[in-house]
Amino acid sequence: MVESTAATMINTASEDGGVSQLSDEMQLKKRSLDEFQILRDLGQGAYGKVFLGRDKKTDKIVAIKSVNKE
């Protein structure tokens, strides 16, 4: 499970396999993890974890990076 104290970065996958930019509106608004459905773990590194998720608002598949604050 993703801890609420972690900082998160969210990227959306575009149809051509690349990563699309978030809209200006989404860049300005902080997003909550409650706005996403976590589907599965993608990996873990020295600074945190990466999860595959789905944006509940747009139904897009996203990568959510949870970074430890320590």
Biopython code that builds the backbone (N, CA, C, O; Angstrom):
import numpy as np
from Bio.PDB.StructureBuilder import StructureBuilder

atoms = [
    (1, "MET", "N", (0.835, -1.182, 0.000)),
    (1, "MET", "CA", (0.000, 0.000, 0.000)),
    (1, "MET", "C", (0.877, 1.241, 0.000)),
    (1, "MET", "O", (1.958, 1.229, 0.588)),
    (2, "VAL", "N", (0.440, 2.299, -0.640)),
    (2, "VAL", "CA", (1.185, 3.544, -0.728)),
    (2, "VAL", "C", (0.944, 4.351, 0.544)),
    (2, "VAL", "O", (-0.204, 4.563, 0.935)),
    (3, "GLU", "N", (2.007, 4.797, 1.186)),
    (3, "GLU", "CA", (1.867, 5.602, 2.394)),
    (3, "GLU", "C", (1.475, 7.019, 2.035)),
    (3, "GLU", "O", (1.951, 7.570, 1.042)),
    (4, "SER", "N", (0.601, 7.614, 2.848)),
    (4, "SER", "CA", (0.126, 8.965, 2.559)),
    (4, "SER", "C", (1.194, 10.025, 2.820)),
    (4, "SER", "O", (1.047, 11.163, 2.375)),
    (5, "THR", "N", (2.264, 9.675, 3.532)),
    (5, "THR", "CA", (3.317, 10.642, 3.813)),
    (5, "THR", "C", (4.334, 10.735, 2.684)),
    (5, "THR", "O", (5.250, 11.555, 2.747)),
    (6, "ALA", "N", (4.192, 9.926, 1.677)),
    (6, "ALA", "CA", (5.142, 9.914, 0.565)),
    (6, "ALA", "C", (4.782, 10.973, -0.465)),
    (6, "ALA", "O", (3.605, 11.256, -0.689)),
    (7, "ALA", "N", (5.783, 11.549, -1.081)),
    (7, "ALA", "CA", (5.563, 12.465, -2.204)),
    (7, "ALA", "C", (5.311, 11.613, -3.441)),
    (7, "ALA", "O", (5.918, 10.552, -3.589)),
    (8, "THR", "N", (4.434, 12.051, -4.322)),
    (8, "THR", "CA", (4.127, 11.250, -5.504)),
    (8, "THR", "C", (4.284, 12.064, -6.772)),
    (8, "THR", "O", (4.038, 13.270, -6.793)),
    (9, "MET", "N", (4.703, 11.371, -7.845)),
    (9, "MET", "CA", (4.767, 11.932, -9.185)),
    (9, "MET", "C", (3.895, 11.056, -10.057)),
    (9, "MET", "O", (3.968, 9.830, -9.970)),
    (10, "ILE", "N", (3.069, 11.660, -10.899)),
    (10, "ILE", "CA", (2.138, 10.885, -11.698)),
    (10, "ILE", "C", (2.356, 11.191, -13.169)),
    (10, "ILE", "O", (2.305, 12.348, -13.585)),
    (11, "ASN", "N", (2.602, 10.143, -13.959)),
    (11, "ASN", "CA", (2.755, 10.265, -15.406)),
    (11, "ASN", "C", (1.663, 9.454, -16.067)),
    (11, "ASN", "O", (1.323, 8.369, -15.597)),
    (12, "THR", "N", (1.107, 9.971, -17.158)),
    (12, "THR", "CA", (0.092, 9.226, -17.878)),
    (12, "THR", "C", (0.689, 8.657, -19.158)),
    (12, "THR", "O", (1.485, 9.312, -19.830)),
    (13, "ALA", "N", (0.300, 7.442, -19.482)),
    (13, "ALA", "CA", (0.784, 6.788, -20.694)),
    (13, "ALA", "C", (-0.076, 7.231, -21.867)),
    (13, "ALA", "O", (-1.304, 7.191, -21.789)),
    (14, "SER", "N", (0.562, 7.654, -22.956)),
    (14, "SER", "CA", (-0.191, 8.062, -24.138)),
    (14, "SER", "C", (-0.418, 6.850, -25.030)),
    (14, "SER", "O", (0.198, 5.802, -24.835)),
    (15, "GLU", "N", (-1.301, 6.995, -26.007)),
    (15, "GLU", "CA", (-1.652, 5.884, -26.880)),
    (15, "GLU", "C", (-0.476, 5.365, -27.690)),
    (15, "GLU", "O", (-0.449, 4.184, -28.036)),
    (16, "ASP", "N", (0.509, 6.223, -28.008)),
    (16, "ASP", "CA", (1.649, 5.792, -28.807)),
    (16, "ASP", "C", (2.755, 5.154, -27.955)),
    (16, "ASP", "O", (3.836, 4.850, -28.460)),
    (17, "GLY", "N", (2.476, 4.956, -26.662)),
    (17, "GLY", "CA", (3.456, 4.314, -25.789)),
    (17, "GLY", "C", (4.352, 5.286, -25.053)),
    (17, "GLY", "O", (5.131, 4.876, -24.192)),
    (18, "GLY", "N", (4.258, 6.572, -25.375)),
    (18, "GLY", "CA", (5.059, 7.578, -24.691)),
    (18, "GLY", "C", (4.372, 8.069, -23.429)),
    (18, "GLY", "O", (3.325, 7.556, -23.035)),
    (19, "VAL", "N", (4.965, 9.050, -22.813)),
    (19, "VAL", "CA", (4.390, 9.645, -21.605)),
    (19, "VAL", "C", (3.862, 11.021, -21.964)),
    (19, "VAL", "O", (4.595, 11.851, -22.502)),
    (20, "SER", "N", (2.593, 11.267, -21.668)),
    (20, "SER", "CA", (1.998, 12.560, -21.998)),
    (20, "SER", "C", (2.181, 13.542, -20.849)),
    (20, "SER", "O", (2.329, 13.149, -19.692)),
    (21, "GLN", "N", (2.167, 14.819, -21.191)),
    (21, "GLN", "CA", (2.277, 15.884, -20.202)),
    (21, "GLN", "C", (0.934, 16.064, -19.512)),
    (21, "GLN", "O", (-0.116, 15.900, -20.133)),
    (22, "LEU", "N", (0.970, 16.402, -18.232)),
    (22, "LEU", "CA", (-0.256, 16.738, -17.530)),
    (22, "LEU", "C", (-0.706, 18.120, -17.980)),
    (22, "LEU", "O", (0.123, 18.978, -18.283)),
    (23, "SER", "N", (-2.020, 18.339, -18.026)),
    (23, "SER", "CA", (-2.541, 19.648, -18.414)),
    (23, "SER", "C", (-2.125, 20.693, -17.392)),
    (23, "SER", "O", (-1.764, 20.351, -16.265)),
    (24, "ASP", "N", (-2.172, 21.968, -17.776)),
    (24, "ASP", "CA", (-1.827, 23.052, -16.860)),
    (24, "ASP", "C", (-2.672, 22.989, -15.597)),
    (24, "ASP", "O", (-2.170, 23.217, -14.497)),
    (25, "GLU", "N", (-3.962, 22.679, -15.755)),
    (25, "GLU", "CA", (-4.854, 22.586, -14.604)),
    (25, "GLU", "C", (-4.402, 21.490, -13.646)),
    (25, "GLU", "O", (-4.420, 21.689, -12.432)),
    (26, "MET", "N", (-4.001, 20.345, -14.169)),
    (26, "MET", "CA", (-3.570, 19.241, -13.316)),
    (26, "MET", "C", (-2.203, 19.509, -12.705)),
    (26, "MET", "O", (-1.924, 19.028, -11.606)),
    (27, "GLN", "N", (-1.343, 20.265, -13.385)),
    (27, "GLN", "CA", (-0.042, 20.577, -12.827)),
    (27, "GLN", "C", (-0.173, 21.490, -11.616)),
    (27, "GLN", "O", (0.620, 21.385, -10.680)),
    (28, "LEU", "N", (-1.157, 22.382, -11.616)),
    (28, "LEU", "CA", (-1.335, 23.326, -10.528)),
    (28, "LEU", "C", (-2.037, 22.705, -9.331)),
    (28, "LEU", "O", (-1.807, 23.126, -8.197)),
    (29, "LYS", "N", (-2.879, 21.724, -9.560)),
    (29, "LYS", "CA", (-3.652, 21.099, -8.496)),
    (29, "LYS", "C", (-2.897, 19.888, -7.947)),
    (29, "LYS", "O", (-2.487, 19.010, -8.706)),
    (30, "LYS", "N", (-2.719, 19.846, -6.637)),
    (30, "LYS", "CA", (-2.122, 18.666, -6.035)),
    (30, "LYS", "C", (-3.130, 17.539, -6.091)),
    (30, "LYS", "O", (-4.313, 17.736, -5.812)),
    (31, "ARG", "N", (-2.666, 16.376, -6.448)),
    (31, "ARG", "CA", (-3.540, 15.216, -6.567)),
    (31, "ARG", "C", (-3.395, 14.341, -5.335)),
    (31, "ARG", "O", (-2.307, 14.237, -4.767)),
    (32, "SER", "N", (-4.463, 13.725, -4.928)),
    (32, "SER", "CA", (-4.479, 12.820, -3.789)),
    (32, "SER", "C", (-4.415, 11.382, -4.306)),
    (32, "SER", "O", (-4.908, 11.082, -5.394)),
    (33, "LEU", "N", (-3.813, 10.513, -3.530)),
    (33, "LEU", "CA", (-3.772, 9.105, -3.920)),
    (33, "LEU", "C", (-5.168, 8.496, -3.951)),
    (33, "LEU", "O", (-5.382, 7.473, -4.602)),
    (34, "ASP", "N", (-6.120, 9.113, -3.256)),
    (34, "ASP", "CA", (-7.503, 8.643, -3.281)),
    (34, "ASP", "C", (-8.130, 8.796, -4.662)),
    (34, "ASP", "O", (-9.149, 8.168, -4.950)),
    (35, "GLU", "N", (-7.532, 9.626, -5.520)),
    (35, "GLU", "CA", (-8.049, 9.855, -6.866)),
    (35, "GLU", "C", (-7.614, 8.763, -7.844)),
    (35, "GLU", "O", (-7.971, 8.804, -9.021)),
    (36, "PHE", "N", (-6.844, 7.789, -7.356)),
    (36, "PHE", "CA", (-6.301, 6.732, -8.204)),
    (36, "PHE", "C", (-6.603, 5.358, -7.629)),
    (36, "PHE", "O", (-6.691, 5.180, -6.414)),
    (37, "GLN", "N", (-6.760, 4.396, -8.520)),
    (37, "GLN", "CA", (-6.886, 2.999, -8.121)),
    (37, "GLN", "C", (-5.524, 2.361, -8.357)),
    (37, "GLN", "O", (-5.041, 2.336, -9.489)),
    (38, "ILE", "N", (-4.901, 1.847, -7.304)),
    (38, "ILE", "CA", (-3.611, 1.180, -7.437)),
    (38, "ILE", "C", (-3.863, -0.226, -7.988)),
    (38, "ILE", "O", (-4.601, -1.010, -7.392)),
    (39, "LEU", "N", (-3.242, -0.536, -9.132)),
    (39, "LEU", "CA", (-3.459, -1.834, -9.771)),
    (39, "LEU", "C", (-2.414, -2.868, -9.363)),
    (39, "LEU", "O", (-2.743, -4.019, -9.076)),
    (40, "ARG", "N", (-1.138, -2.441, -9.340)),
    (40, "ARG", "CA", (-0.076, -3.371, -8.923)),
    (40, "ARG", "C", (1.246, -2.630, -8.755)),
    (40, "ARG", "O", (1.405, -1.503, -9.225)),
    (41, "ASP", "N", (2.195, -3.281, -8.076)),
    (41, "ASP", "CA", (3.558, -2.752, -7.947)),
    (41, "ASP", "C", (4.284, -2.908, -9.274)),
    (41, "ASP", "O", (4.145, -3.929, -9.947)),
    (42, "LEU", "N", (5.055, -1.902, -9.647)),
    (42, "LEU", "CA", (5.904, -2.009, -10.833)),
    (42, "LEU", "C", (7.370, -2.179, -10.464)),
    (42, "LEU", "O", (8.136, -2.784, -11.214)),
    (43, "GLY", "N", (7.760, -1.650, -9.318)),
    (43, "GLY", "CA", (9.158, -1.783, -8.926)),
    (43, "GLY", "C", (9.477, -0.974, -7.693)),
    (43, "GLY", "O", (8.663, -0.192, -7.202)),
    (44, "GLN", "N", (10.698, -1.185, -7.202)),
    (44, "GLN", "CA", (11.159, -0.481, -6.011)),
    (44, "GLN", "C", (12.618, -0.126, -6.200)),
    (44, "GLN", "O", (13.390, -0.894, -6.774)),
    (45, "GLY", "N", (12.986, 1.046, -5.710)),
    (45, "GLY", "CA", (14.369, 1.486, -5.787)),
    (45, "GLY", "C", (14.825, 2.033, -4.457)),
    (45, "GLY", "O", (14.144, 1.877, -3.443)),
    (46, "ALA", "N", (15.970, 2.670, -4.463)),
    (46, "ALA", "CA", (16.545, 3.198, -3.231)),
    (46, "ALA", "C", (15.705, 4.334, -2.648)),
    (46, "ALA", "O", (15.727, 4.546, -1.435)),
    (47, "TYR", "N", (14.967, 5.067, -3.477)),
    (47, "TYR", "CA", (14.235, 6.241, -3.010)),
    (47, "TYR", "C", (12.737, 6.037, -2.873)),
    (47, "TYR", "O", (12.059, 6.925, -2.357)),
    (48, "GLY", "N", (12.195, 4.926, -3.305)),
    (48, "GLY", "CA", (10.760, 4.704, -3.174)),
    (48, "GLY", "C", (10.260, 3.586, -4.060)),
    (48, "GLY", "O", (11.030, 2.737, -4.509)),
    (49, "LYS", "N", (8.940, 3.596, -4.311)),
    (49, "LYS", "CA", (8.274, 2.560, -5.107)),
    (49, "LYS", "C", (7.538, 3.181, -6.287)),
    (49, "LYS", "O", (7.215, 4.369, -6.282)),
    (50, "VAL", "N", (7.276, 2.351, -7.301)),
    (50, "VAL", "CA", (6.485, 2.765, -8.460)),
    (50, "VAL", "C", (5.323, 1.790, -8.599)),
    (50, "VAL", "O", (5.497, 0.573, -8.535)),
    (51, "PHE", "N", (4.128, 2.358, -8.791)),
    (51, "PHE", "CA", (2.914, 1.555, -8.912)),
    (51, "PHE", "C", (2.233, 1.834, -10.240)),
    (51, "PHE", "O", (2.338, 2.933, -10.784)),
    (52, "LEU", "N", (1.536, 0.832, -10.756)),
    (52, "LEU", "CA", (0.651, 1.021, -11.897)),
    (52, "LEU", "C", (-0.710, 1.355, -11.324)),
    (52, "LEU", "O", (-1.184, 0.693, -10.400)),
    (53, "GLY", "N", (-1.343, 2.387, -11.875)),
    (53, "GLY", "CA", (-2.645, 2.789, -11.360)),
    (53, "GLY", "C", (-3.558, 3.281, -12.458)),
    (53, "GLY", "O", (-3.170, 3.387, -13.622)),
    (54, "ARG", "N", (-4.782, 3.580, -12.060)),
    (54, "ARG", "CA", (-5.781, 4.119, -12.987)),
    (54, "ARG", "C", (-6.349, 5.390, -12.357)),
    (54, "ARG", "O", (-6.771, 5.390, -11.200)),
    (55, "ASP", "N", (-6.354, 6.472, -13.138)),
    (55, "ASP", "CA", (-6.941, 7.727, -12.696)),
    (55, "ASP", "C", (-8.459, 7.550, -12.691)),
    (55, "ASP", "O", (-9.051, 7.297, -13.741)),
    (56, "LYS", "N", (-9.090, 7.677, -11.540)),
    (56, "LYS", "CA", (-10.536, 7.478, -11.425)),
    (56, "LYS", "C", (-11.329, 8.525, -12.192)),
    (56, "LYS", "O", (-12.449, 8.255, -12.625)),
    (57, "LYS", "N", (-10.760, 9.726, -12.367)),
    (57, "LYS", "CA", (-11.459, 10.816, -13.045)),
    (57, "LYS", "C", (-11.421, 10.663, -14.565)),
    (57, "LYS", "O", (-12.437, 10.848, -15.235)),
    (58, "THR", "N", (-10.242, 10.324, -15.111)),
    (58, "THR", "CA", (-10.079, 10.259, -16.566)),
    (58, "THR", "C", (-10.036, 8.841, -17.107)),
    (58, "THR", "O", (-10.104, 8.640, -18.320)),
    (59, "ASP", "N", (-9.923, 7.847, -16.220)),
    (59, "ASP", "CA", (-9.827, 6.430, -16.570)),
    (59, "ASP", "C", (-8.530, 6.089, -17.308)),
    (59, "ASP", "O", (-8.438, 5.037, -17.941)),
    (60, "LYS", "N", (-7.522, 6.975, -17.231)),
    (60, "LYS", "CA", (-6.235, 6.717, -17.870)),
    (60, "LYS", "C", (-5.354, 5.856, -16.963)),
    (60, "LYS", "O", (-5.436, 5.934, -15.737)),
    (61, "ILE", "N", (-4.515, 5.040, -17.588)),
    (61, "ILE", "CA", (-3.519, 4.252, -16.869)),
    (61, "ILE", "C", (-2.347, 5.175, -16.553)),
    (61, "ILE", "O", (-1.886, 5.912, -17.424)),
    (62, "VAL", "N", (-1.864, 5.140, -15.317)),
    (62, "VAL", "CA", (-0.790, 6.029, -14.887)),
    (62, "VAL", "C", (0.276, 5.256, -14.118)),
    (62, "VAL", "O", (0.019, 4.180, -13.577)),
    (63, "ALA", "N", (1.463, 5.823, -14.084)),
    (63, "ALA", "CA", (2.527, 5.329, -13.209)),
    (63, "ALA", "C", (2.602, 6.301, -12.037)),
    (63, "ALA", "O", (2.665, 7.515, -12.229)),
    (64, "ILE", "N", (2.596, 5.759, -10.830)),
    (64, "ILE", "CA", (2.644, 6.579, -9.620)),
    (64, "ILE", "C", (3.933, 6.266, -8.900)),
    (64, "ILE", "O", (4.171, 5.131, -8.486)),
    (65, "LYS", "N", (4.760, 7.279, -8.754)),
    (65, "LYS", "CA", (6.045, 7.105, -8.066)),
    (65, "LYS", "C", (5.902, 7.669, -6.657)),
    (65, "LYS", "O", (5.600, 8.848, -6.469)),
    (66, "SER", "N", (6.121, 6.814, -5.685)),
    (66, "SER", "CA", (6.057, 7.210, -4.284)),
    (66, "SER", "C", (7.492, 7.334, -3.770)),
    (66, "SER", "O", (8.238, 6.355, -3.747)),
    (67, "VAL", "N", (7.873, 8.552, -3.356)),
    (67, "VAL", "CA", (9.237, 8.833, -2.954)),
    (67, "VAL", "C", (9.293, 9.006, -1.442)),
    (67, "VAL", "O", (8.507, 9.756, -0.864)),
    (68, "ASN", "N", (10.232, 8.302, -0.805)),
    (68, "ASN", "CA", (10.408, 8.448, 0.638)),
    (68, "ASN", "C", (10.919, 9.840, 0.949)),
    (68, "ASN", "O", (11.779, 10.354, 0.234)),
    (69, "LYS", "N", (10.405, 10.463, 2.004)),
    (69, "LYS", "CA", (10.809, 11.812, 2.381)),
    (69, "LYS", "C", (12.079, 11.823, 3.212)),
    (69, "LYS", "O", (12.644, 12.892, 3.440)),
    (70, "GLU", "N", (12.534, 10.702, 3.661)),
    (70, "GLU", "CA", (13.720, 10.615, 4.518)),
    (70, "GLU", "C", (14.991, 10.890, 3.799)),
    (70, "GLU", "O", (16.063, 10.849, 4.403)),
]
sb = StructureBuilder()
sb.init_structure("model")
sb.init_model(0)
sb.init_chain("A")
sb.init_seg("    ")
for serial, (resi, resn, name, xyz) in enumerate(atoms, 1):
    if name == "N":
        sb.init_residue(resn, " ", resi, " ")
    sb.init_atom(name, np.array(xyz, "f"), 0.0, 1.0, " ", f" {name:<3s}", serial, name[0])
structure = sb.get_structure()
